[in-house]
Amino acid sequence: MGKLTVPVFQKGILVSLGILATIYIGLSLFLRFWQTRLIFFPPATIVTTPADVNLRYEEVWLAVSTGKLHAWWIESSKPDAPVLLYFHGNGSNIGDLVNRASRFHDLGLSVLLFDYRGYGKSSGPFPNEMLVYEDAQAALNYLTQTRKIPPQNILLYGHSLGGAIAIELASKHPNLAGTIVEGAFTSIRAVAEEVSLYRLFPIDWIVTERFDSISKVRSLHMPILFIHGTIDDVVPAKMSQELYNAASEPKKLLLIPDAGHNDAASLGGEKYLQTLKEFIEQTRTFQSSKFNRDPKFKNS
């Protein structure tokens, strides 16, 4: 009987290791092929509209390859006002943005809010990285082609995941006025590495939805403003610092003390608004200077 003890014990170990390996491989496959469900959390219900904060708006529908996007156009009363194209985060829709839109409108901006496919009333398949980039382009096309707004009069504003979308669009359109990102991350891979559990898995193989902003921000040649709450527990503020360090001038980093991931604008108060005002003015000066140096941009 003693001779049988070791082989049986070894067999038990091998079976246990096999079970653990199967679980590990299964979880790795789940994370790779189900990752869009871990990135995007699209709410369908729109709880408020611009009318709830006394803003006049126009409901807009934008055609895309596999559905249509729902948007709100909120026009400034000022002629030739700068236009802000807003990209929301992964768990919001445009119904969550009306107070933000009101702040921008009070600064004299026209605003376009829109939902990616699968969010709010926008139709189409479940979102992924390539689809939201296409949606962003469709929104910009609406402004430049339908509204006939010059690109140099359009600002991009992205919050959280929307920051990665804004940086991607800006990298493709150097003639835009400028880009503002709030609570932005450097890449999805870097976000995953912040979670100790994910570090147990082969992240480089798993992550196919990359949103690699740290690489793209280096190519931007326009004014860019980074905003981040210092106690953000979703995306650490160090990521905005890293993006800022990688970006070219003109650039600015605004850290909001004691603000988290979703309240930097409200807690930032007058400092936040004043920084936006200064940045908008900077984009006008920069664009004027750029056009004088390089006339090709006039017809971009």
NORVEN-V81175 format. One line per field, one symbol per residue. ss: DSSP state (h for helix, s for strand, l for the rest). A space follows every 10 residues. Layout:
ss: ???
//
This chain:
ss: lhhhhhhhhh hhhhhhhhhh hhhhhhhhhh hhhlhhhhhl lllllllllh hhhllllsss ssssllssss ssssllllll llssssslll lllhhhlhhh hhhhhhllls ssssllllll llllllllhh hhhhhhhhhh hhhhhhllll hhhssssssl hhhhhhhhhh hhlllllsss sslllllhhh hhhllllhhh llhhhhllll llhhhhhhhl llsssssssl lllllllhhh hhhhhhllll ssssssllll lllhhhhhhh hhhhhhhhhh hhhhhhhhhh hhhlhhhhhl
//
